[in-house]
């Protein structure tokens, strides 16, 4: 199941302002950040918070289109 997540919820879970975004270099190991191609021309950034998988259309300079992926 995929559900949308607002920036405020992201901030309360991580302590990181969604307007600050995530850094591929600083946060990759801690949040297991990876990019996956979705469709012919697009892709999403996938990351984990407390063992739950999330994705976003953009992670820097701010996070856009956050989704939570659960089984």
KATA-V154061 format. One record per residue. N is the residue number from 0. RES is the residue in one letter. SS is DSSP state (~ for helix, > for strand, _ for the rest). PSI is psi as a letter, one per 20 degrees, with the letter a starting at -180 (* if undefined). D_LAST is the distance of its C-alpha to the last C-alpha in Angstrom with 2 decimals. Layout:
# KATA-V154061
N&RES&SS&PSI&D_LAST + N&RES&SS&PSI&D_LAST
This chain:
# KATA-V154061
0&X&_&p&5.90 + 1&X&>&p&8.70 + 2&X&>&q&11.30 + 3&X&>&q&14.67 + 4&X&_&p&16.05 + 5&X&_&r&19.79 + 6&X&~&h&21.99 + 7&X&~&h&23.17 + 8&X&~&g&19.81 + 9&X&~&g&19.47 + 10&X&~&g&23.03 + 11&X&~&h&22.53 + 12&X&~&h&19.59 + 13&X&~&h&21.45 + 14&X&_&j&25.08 + 15&X&_&p&25.42 + 16&X&_&p&26.75 + 17&X&_&h&24.69 + 18&X&_&i&28.15 + 19&X&_&h&28.75 + 20&X&_&a&25.74 + 21&X&_&q&24.49 + 22&X&_&p&26.79 + 23&X&_&h&25.78 + 24&X&_&g&28.51 + 25&X&_&h&28.17 + 26&X&_&i&24.41 + 27&X&~&g&23.15 + 28&X&~&g&23.21 + 29&X&~&h&21.93 + 30&X&~&j&18.97 + 31&X&_&l&18.46 + 32&X&_&p&19.36 + 33&X&>&q&19.42 + 34&X&>&p&20.24 + 35&X&>&p&18.87 + 36&X&>&p&20.85 + 37&X&>&o&19.22 + 38&X&_&a&21.69 + 39&X&_&h&25.42 + 40&X&_&i&26.36 + 41&X&>&r&23.49 + 42&X&>&r&20.88 + 43&X&>&q&18.55 + 44&X&>&p&18.55 + 45&X&>&q&15.38 + 46&X&>&r&15.58 + 47&X&>&q&14.09 + 48&X&>&o&15.17 + 49&X&_&l&15.03 + 50&X&_&j&12.30 + 51&X&>&p&9.86 + 52&X&>&p&9.94 + 53&X&>&r&12.07 + 54&X&>&r&14.40 + 55&X&>&q&17.81 + 56&X&_&h&20.54 + 57&X&>&q&23.08 + 58&X&_&i&23.22 + 59&X&_&p&27.02 + 60&X&_&i&29.36 + 61&X&_&r&26.83 + 62&X&_&p&23.14 + 63&X&>&q&22.45 + 64&X&_&l&19.51 + 65&X&_&p&16.86 + 66&X&>&q&13.24 + 67&X&>&p&10.16 + 68&X&>&o&6.97 + 69&X&_&q&3.79 + 70&X&_&*&0.00
